[in-house]
Amino acid sequence: MSYLFPTYAKWEVAPNSAKGTYLIDETGKQYLDFTSGIGVCNLGHQPQEVKDEVLKQLDKFWHVSNLFQINQQETAAKILATAANLDAVFFANSGAEANEAAIKLARKATGKSKIITFEKSFHGRTFATMAATGQDKIKQGFGTMLETFVYVPYNDITSLEQAMDENVAAVMLEVIQGEGGINVGNEEFLHEVEKLCKKFQALLIIDEIQTGVGRTGKPFAFQHFGLDPDIITVAKGLGSGFPIGAMVGKAYLKEFFGPGSHGSTFGGNPVAIAAAIATMNKIFDKEFLEEINQKSQAFTEELENSLQQLPIVKEIKGLGFMIGIDIQGDIPTLLAELREEGLLVLSAGESVIRLLPPLTASIEELKEGINLIAKVLQKHSLTAI
């Protein structure tokens, strides 16, 4: 009997230890981990530079509450805001909380309540972020959703134009839809979204929960497209596994989030902040980002060379180290077989194998992963013929 609610379809793997790109289970079996804790452990498991800073903070203080002046928060906020070319940060515990803050701020700052999001989007599982998510399966059984969310097809500017009006507080989007299937935004579409937001005096909110903190080869994915968001939200990779999220916005929005307007008991916890500072100092380094771009490009090219001729592979898509392999086959079966071979990967949407290797993975480790994927998919391609 388990004392846990069965909210997760758990794998058969029980971790015992993890370091770098590898995880070892309780039986001693070693896995190459291309999940990175669902895009969280961007520097791999137990990065030493993060561990060192966390241990230092543990010897100082763990929690005092946000009534105190916490200098480490100011340091982290400056690094984060500077990397995003924005001005103000609210620290939370998770991506869903960061998105909740963004939704609240957009409504308060504009005095409007209608928010447009996109089909196949994912923004969280709290009531507001569940309502913002453009996937019905997330909402089943929970009754009436929070009102005034409108969903339109992604990369479809005509549908967005028809939905926009003076009542729109914000348009909220993922530059790459992660849970929805690794769907990359079209550059022309993304710029038209920005223009429409300006036209109707709506905020542009970009959800960088999964795409942010170096995952795509830039600090944030929106920077590949030259966008100018009013708000971005960040979490997953921000703390190398310590619970932390953040909403980052333009300076003019500060007046709408004054004392008493929003809060979080554990948001900006000093230990998580120490992890975030160390993580950002490593990942936002220009040389490190350039290395990610070079490795991820080589990784994608090798994936295409190894897989594109297989009949069950429909498409390889993504950006940086956020890659989807669109498959004509049973995804749960394929993921289970890859685990048997010693490779941990994820699903996305209904038909996509999602690859989120650590940004620190070596060329040899990346090639090892490709070989294991090719082995399993080749076997299924033979049976599909």
Residue pairs with C-beta under 8 A, 6 or more apart in sequence:
11 339
12 339
13 23
13 25
13 31
13 339
13 344
14 25
14 26
15 23
15 24
15 25
15 26
16 24
16 25
16 26
16 28
17 23
17 24
18 24
18 33
18 45
18 46
19 44
19 45
19 46
20 44
20 45
20 46
20 358
20 360
21 32
21 33
21 44
21 45
21 357
21 358
21 360
21 361
21 362
21 365
22 30
22 31
22 32
22 33
22 45
23 30
23 31
23 33
23 45
23 344
24 30
24 31
25 31
29 342
30 342
31 339
31 342
31 343
31 344
32 342
32 343
32 344
32 365
32 368
32 369
32 372
33 41
33 45
33 344
33 357
33 358
34 343
34 344
34 345
34 355
34 356
34 357
34 361
34 369
35 344
35 345
35 346
35 356
36 42
36 44
36 237
36 356
36 357
36 358
37 236
37 241
38 210
38 236
38 346
38 356
39 178
39 210
39 215
39 236
39 237
39 322
39 356
40 236
40 237
40 239
40 240
40 241
41 237
41 240
41 241
41 358
42 213
42 214
42 215
42 237
42 240
42 279
42 283
42 358
42 359
42 360
43 49
43 50
43 240
43 279
43 282
43 283
43 358
43 359
43 360
44 358
44 359
44 360
44 361
45 241
45 358
47 240
47 278
47 279
47 282
47 360
49 278
49 281
49 282
50 240
50 275
50 278
50 279
50 282
52 278
53 274
53 275
53 277
53 278
54 242
54 271
54 274
54 275
54 278
56 274
57 72
57 270
57 271
57 273
57 274
58 271
60 270
61 270
62 269
62 270
62 271
63 266
63 269
63 270
64 70
64 270
65 265
66 263
66 264
66 265
66 267
66 268
70 268
70 270
70 273
72 270
72 273
72 274
72 277
73 91
73 268
73 273
75 273
75 277
76 89
76 91
76 268
76 273
76 276
76 277
76 280
77 88
77 89
77 91
79 277
79 280
79 281
79 284
80 89
80 234
80 238
80 246
80 248
80 276
80 280
81 87
81 88
81 89
81 248
83 219
83 220
83 280
83 284
84 219
84 220
84 232
84 248
86 229
86 231
86 232
86 248
86 249
86 250
87 249
87 250
87 251
87 254
88 248
88 249
88 250
88 251
88 253
88 254
88 257
89 246
89 247
89 248
90 98
90 101
90 246
90 247
90 249
90 257
90 262
90 267
91 244
91 245
91 246
91 264
91 267
91 268
91 273
92 98
92 100
92 101
92 235
92 244
92 245
92 246
92 247
92 264
92 267
93 243
93 244
93 245
93 264
93 266
93 267
93 269
93 272
94 124
94 235
94 243
94 245
95 124
95 207
95 209
95 210
95 233
95 234
95 235
95 236
95 245
96 123
96 124
96 125
96 126
96 129
96 245
97 126
97 245
97 264
97 267
98 209
98 233
98 234
98 235
98 245
98 246
98 247
99 123
99 124
99 128
99 129
99 132
99 172
99 207
99 209
99 233
99 247
100 124
100 126
100 128
100 129
101 233
101 247
101 262
102 170
102 172
102 205
102 231
102 233
102 247
102 249
103 115
103 128
103 129
103 132
103 170
103 172
103 205
104 128
104 262
105 231
105 247
105 249
105 253
105 256
105 257
105 262
106 115
106 169
106 170
106 172
106 203
106 205
106 230
106 231
107 113
107 115
107 169
108 256
108 257
108 261
109 169
109 203
109 253
109 256
110 169
110 170
110 201
110 202
110 203
111 169
112 166
112 167
112 168
112 169
112 202
113 147
113 148
113 167
113 169
114 148
114 149
114 150
114 165
114 167
114 168
114 169
115 132
115 148
115 149
115 150
115 168
115 169
115 170
115 171
115 172
116 149
116 150
116 151
116 152
116 160
116 163
116 164
116 168
116 170
116 171
116 172
116 202
117 123
117 132
117 133
117 134
117 149
117 150
117 151
117 171
117 172
117 173
118 134
118 151
118 152
118 153
118 154
118 173
118 174
118 177
119 134
119 135
119 151
119 152
119 153
119 154
119 180
120 134
120 135
120 154
120 177
120 180
120 181
120 183
120 349
121 132
121 133
121 134
121 135
121 151
121 154
121 172
121 173
121 174
121 177
121 180
121 207
122 133
122 134
122 135
122 138
122 174
122 177
122 178
122 179
122 180
123 129
123 130
123 132
123 133
123 172
123 207
123 209
124 130
124 132
124 133
125 138
127 142
127 145
127 146
128 146
130 138
130 139
130 142
130 145
131 139
131 145
131 146
131 147
131 149
132 149
132 172
133 139
134 151
134 180
135 179
135 180
139 145
150 163
152 159
152 160
152 162
152 163
153 159
154 173
154 177
154 180
154 183
154 185
155 183
155 185
155 186
155 189
156 189
157 188
157 189
157 192
157 193
160 171
160 192
160 193
160 196
161 196
164 171
164 196
164 199
164 200
164 202
165 200
166 200
166 201
168 200
168 202
169 202
169 203
170 197
170 202
170 203
170 204
170 205
170 230
170 231
171 193
171 196
171 197
171 202
171 203
171 204
171 205
172 205
172 206
172 207
173 185
173 190
173 193
173 205
173 206
173 207
174 180
174 185
174 206
174 207
174 208
174 209
174 210
174 211
175 184
175 185
175 190
175 206
175 208
175 211
175 221
175 222
175 224
175 225
175 227
176 182
176 183
176 184
176 185
176 210
176 211
176 216
176 221
176 318
176 319
176 322
177 183
178 209
178 210
178 211
178 322
178 348
178 354
179 210
179 348
179 349
180 348
180 349
181 324
181 326
181 348
181 349
181 350
181 351
181 352
182 317
182 318
182 322
182 323
182 324
182 348
182 349
182 352
182 354
183 317
183 349
184 317
184 318
184 319
185 225
187 225
190 222
190 225
190 227
191 225
191 226
191 227
193 204
194 204
194 227
194 228
196 202
197 203
197 204
197 230
203 230
203 231
204 227
204 228
204 229
204 230
204 231
205 229
205 230
205 231
205 232
205 233
206 220
206 221
206 222
206 227
206 229
206 231
206 232
206 233
207 232
207 233
208 220
208 221
208 222
208 232
208 233
208 234
209 233
209 234
209 235
209 236
209 245
210 236
210 322
211 220
211 221
211 319
211 322
212 219
212 220
212 221
212 232
212 234
212 235
212 236
212 237
212 238
213 219
213 220
213 234
213 236
213 237
213 238
213 279
213 280
213 283
214 237
214 283
214 284
214 288
214 289
214 292
214 320
214 359
215 221
215 237
215 320
215 321
215 322
215 356
215 359
216 224
216 319
216 320
216 321
216 322
217 224
217 289
217 292
217 293
217 296
217 319
217 320
217 321
218 224
218 289
218 320
219 283
219 284
219 289
220 232
220 234
221 319
221 320
222 229
222 232
224 319
230 249
230 250
230 253
231 247
231 248
231 249
231 250
231 253
232 247
232 248
232 249
233 245
233 246
233 247
233 248
234 245
234 246
234 247
234 248
235 244
235 245
235 246
237 279
237 283
238 244
238 245
238 246
238 276
238 279
238 280
239 272
239 275
239 276
239 279
240 275
240 278
240 279
241 275
242 269
242 271
242 272
242 275
242 276
243 266
243 269
243 272
244 268
244 269
244 272
244 273
244 275
244 276
245 267
282 288
283 289
283 359
288 359
292 320
292 321
292 359
293 320
295 321
295 361
295 363
295 366
296 320
296 321
298 363
298 366
299 321
299 323
299 357
299 366
299 370
300 316
300 318
300 323
302 366
302 367
302 370
303 316
303 323
303 325
303 370
303 373
304 316
306 370
306 371
306 373
306 374
307 313
307 316
307 325
307 373
307 374
307 377
308 316
310 377
310 378
310 381
311 328
311 381
311 384
311 385
312 327
312 328
312 329
312 377
312 380
312 381
312 384
313 325
313 326
313 327
313 328
313 377
313 381
314 326
314 327
314 328
314 351
315 324
315 325
315 326
316 323
316 324
316 325
316 326
317 323
317 324
317 326
318 324
318 355
321 355
321 356
321 357
321 359
321 361
322 354
322 355
322 356
323 354
323 355
323 356
324 348
324 349
324 352
324 353
324 354
324 355
325 352
325 353
325 355
325 373
325 377
326 351
326 352
327 334
327 351
327 352
327 353
327 377
328 351
328 384
329 351
329 380
329 384
331 347
331 350
331 351
331 352
331 353
332 347
334 353
334 376
334 377
334 380
335 345
335 346
335 347
335 353
337 376
337 379
338 344
338 345
338 372
338 373
338 376
341 372
341 375
341 376
342 372
343 369
343 372
343 373
345 353
345 354
345 355
345 373
346 353
346 354
346 355
346 356
347 353
347 354
348 354
353 373
355 369
357 365
357 366
357 369
361 369
